[in-house]
Amino acid sequence: MASEQGTRLKGYKKKPGAIGVIAIGFLLIPVVMLIQVLMRSGGSWRVLGAVIGSGYFLQEWWMAWSAAAAVYIVSRWSFAYFIILSGYVLTTKIAFLVRHPHLETPVGLVITCFWFGVVIYFLASVLNAPYLNPRLRWWTRPPRINLCRDATILYQGTKIPVTVLDLSQGGAFVRVEETVAEQQAIPRRLGEAFQIAMALMRADPPASAPEPFESSAQLVWKGAPDTPYRNGMGIKFTSLPRVKRRQLKRYL
């Protein structure tokens, strides 16, 4: 709701570009195969039509496009489907290459290498944990909690009192009182950097004193004028040390 009544920092995305690039790569596999058919048949549309209607091409098309969908959806079941499908595809293609190396085409080798590379990338890279544990995904909206806690923003050498209305591992939504916004300079340009400090209560033990929490932050969303969010700001935590990330995770 808030994002519909404000302005978001240009280029601020939750999902990494690698996901989109890989999905597009799978979508293009059938197209590349058809281009190869046209080149090898001397531009024969009759041969192209026969290939499109063949069971082999329909199977390749389905596998490639369903792999693209599974990669882009990003969930446990889609990841499991992608791994099972990839195992079948790679086993089939490698077995064919071993039995009939003289029939393999450069395009086929490129497709096999692309598929194999994507599997290795997902299993060996930082995308491994997010896929296998959706709570760790860093490109989707992290869990947020609603609260009303006083905090302070350090901007251009001035401490500005704010109220944190919701909090997540990636950032927070804060509100500046209208009188304060009128009297003091506050971050207004998207991308501006500042510091935020607040106190977080420890969950264990319950009676513990609040822990101070400080972080560098960046303005990524601001409320539109003449709306209830006009003095609200969406901020993103930047350069958050591991200790602070763990502290925030424990609190959430």
Buried (B, 14 or more C-beta within 10 A) or exposed (E): EBEEBBEEBEEEEEEBEBBBEBBEBBBBBBEBBBEBBBEEBEEEEEBBEEBBEEEEBEEBBEBBBBBBBBBBBBEEEBBEBBBEBBEEBBEEBEEBBEEEEEEBEEBBEEBBEBBBEBBEBBBEEEBBEBBEEEEEBBBEEBEBEEEEBEBBBBBEEEEBEBBBBBBBBBBBBBBBEEEBBEEBEBBEEBEBEBEBEBEBEBEEEEEEEEEEBBBBBBBBBBBBEEEEBBBBBBBBBEEBEEEBEEBBEEBB
